[in-house]
Amino acid sequence: MSQLVAPGARRAAPSLRRPRAQALRSGWLALTLVAFLGLVLGACAPASDSTPDSQGASQGAESAAEAAREPRPPLDLSGVQVVDLTYAFDQNTLYWPTSPSAFELEQLHYGPVHGGADDGGYFYSANSFCTPEHGGTHLDAPIHFGEGHQTAEEIPLDRLMGPAVVVDVAEKAAADPDYRLSAEDVAAWEATHGPVPAGALVLLRTGWGERWPDRLRYFGDDTPGDASNLHFPSYGEDAARILVEERGVAALGVDTASIDHGPSTDFIVHQIAAAADVAGLENVAHLDQLPATGAWVLALPMKIAGGSGGPVRIVALVPNAG
């Protein structure tokens, strides 16, 4: 959503759960990454010998050092499907209705350049682009709705990659375009798949992706400069508090224009996320291609110093069946 609509954000009171949630998240993330890379690599380093005496311990250390110098197998992605969760930026990219501009690409040069490469010339292409931070597939940094919180370049990398939790409410959203994920929805998901792990990137699938980039169908209204009559689904306050404050997730993502539903006027989900330094991912593409669990997501935004967000390239690694 646009930085032009920003009600006063509040910093949440420190939670007694947070240090424990952070520790759990870090530990779980490390263990899961090791397990996932083990699946991808399909190989492991040779184990070093160990003996109870000091001589054996020394030999074991030498063996370990030697093993560390051995060439490691290259990263093998043949065991996963790589899914692009990002819309291309172009003249059709959707921005919040109050955004003063959209994506602009100016061609600086396209064609041959003479007098180089031994006077034979060569081909050269270059462009200049301009875009507001909050449009297309993009990241909301915590400072977007949290004064003094992390800007785009300050978000730790381990908060931008991790296991994906995909919650599907497409059927409910089809019946109610203003649908909000509820605490009951989270409980139902956990009853089937287990607790939402700390450090997860939660991705809410509403089915709105199939409406992109039709502005009227995607936003529920296409009045220029007016964000007062929008209709699309997203997170509800109770569900957001469970995921952010109790489960300790790293990010909230959605296949609509905002992590708050269209009619929101206080953007409470943004405020909850920002207070806990949880990033938002909006206009996420192709969530229908991800399983409820098992995928690994990387969401790397343009590293804008002081930015409240920016374009982000999101990819998912989905292990092949069997």
GIMOHU-V393438 format. One line per field, one symbol per residue. ss: DSSP state (H for helix, E for strand, - for the rest). burial: I if it has 24 or more other ideal C-beta (glycine too) atoms within 12 Angstrom, else O. Layout:
BEGIN
ss->???
burial->???
END
This chain:
BEGIN
ss->-----------------HHHHHHHHHHHHHHHHHHHHHHHH------------HHHHHHHHHHHHHHHH----------EEEEE----------E--------EEEEEEEEEE--------EEEEEEEEE----E--EEE-HHH-------HHH--HHH-EEEEEEEE-HHHHHH----EE-HHHHHHHHHHH-------EEEEE--HHHH---HHHHH--------------EE-HHHHHHHHHH----EEEE-----E-------HHHHHHHH---EEEE----HHH-----EEEEEEE-------EEEEEEEEEEE---
burial->IIIOIIOOIOOIOOOOOOOOIIOIIOOIIOOIIOOIIOIIOOOOOOOOOOOOOOOOOOOOOOOOOOOOOOOOOOOOOOOIOIIIIIIOIOOOIIIIIIIOOIIOOOOOOOOOOOOOOOOOOOOOOOOOOOIIIIIIIIIIIIIIIIOOIIIIOIIOOIIIIIIIIIIIIIOIIOOIIIIIIIOOIIOOIIOOOOOIIIIIIIIIIIIIIOIIIOIOOIIIOOOOOOIOOIIIIIIIIOIIIIIIIIIIIIIIIIIIIIIIIIIIOOIIIIIIIIIIIIIIIIIIIIIOOIIIIIIIIIIIIIOIOOIIIIIIIIIIIIIOOO
END
